Amino acid sequence: MKEKLQQISDEALQSIETANESSLEQIKIKYLGKKGELTAVLRGMGALSPEERPKIGQLANEVREKIESAIAKKVQQTKSKALELKLKAEKIDVTMPGTALPAGHIHPLTSVQRELENIFIGMGFEVVEGPEVELDYYNFQALNIPENHPARDTQDTFYITDKILLRSQTSPVQVRTMEHRKPPIRIISPGRVYRSDALDSTHSPLFHQLEGLVVDKGITMGDLKGTLETFAKKMFGEDTRIRFRPHHFPFTEPSAEVDASCFVCGGKGCRLCKGEGWIEILGAGMVHPFVLSNCGIDPEEYSGFAFGLGIERITMISRGIDDIRLFYENDQRFLDQF
Ligand code: PHE
């Protein structure tokens, strides 16, 4: 029996030596399994003499332990070998040049909007937003534009119901701000606006405006002029001058259209300013007392100014773009230039 055990041990250890992952399992069953060779020997132990039984039993246990640990060692070896191979196969050379991805950039309208925001933030303004789907009340009524007022014709927009529309200007944000804030108020509000205009080189049914509003005690037209002059110099260059032309907006009184001196020719007249020397940049005025009252602000105590500019217009002037449609066509040949 001793010899038999020794033989089993030798055979098992040898086959473990040359085994692979799947044959190891077979070997385990062959020697240590319920119907395995070692088990068979142990079963035959009943025939042994009482003196021999413990010796053979001990030897059998030693053989079992030897086989078990050899198998465990082999399993460990094959595992680490497999891992090594895998690592080798999947090796990445991090020093190799990567695949270059074409980098995009900010749309010219967005970058001009941010430029505008930065200029006004630098002057102490705060950026606020308002809804694009707006009530007739905020877009027109509260801004001193009652039903049947001719100003509604020039700002015809898209109606969702009789009372709900896509805002035709950012001016409703003036009202929304004044309704829930006490002066001093110093805000700008950029965003999308809509008008039912046919698309051509200077009109689009969707475009962007930036509204400005300042309300406090003792605000005068001088504050409006100073603010807009500072803005124009920052936007178009330090030599820029501005001029006010009388105009009419229902929600400001007095109202003005504001021009900047042409930053290409300095005012002599050129292609950009169409020989005028001046370029219209925005509409502005002193907040109408009716609008202040509509918002619960006493016009006897407070006054304010407001202005509104077209972001597309400012972008076209400052970047030399001659067709508004280019902004919305996503043509990379156009976008790549900015
Ligand atoms: N909302 C006006 C427009 O769209 C512009 C404006 C804003 C004029 C604020 C005066 C004051 O034409």
Residues whose N, C-alpha, C, O or C-beta is under 5 A from the ligand:
A	BS01	LIG	S168 Q169 S171 F249 T252 G283 A284 G285 A306 F307 G308
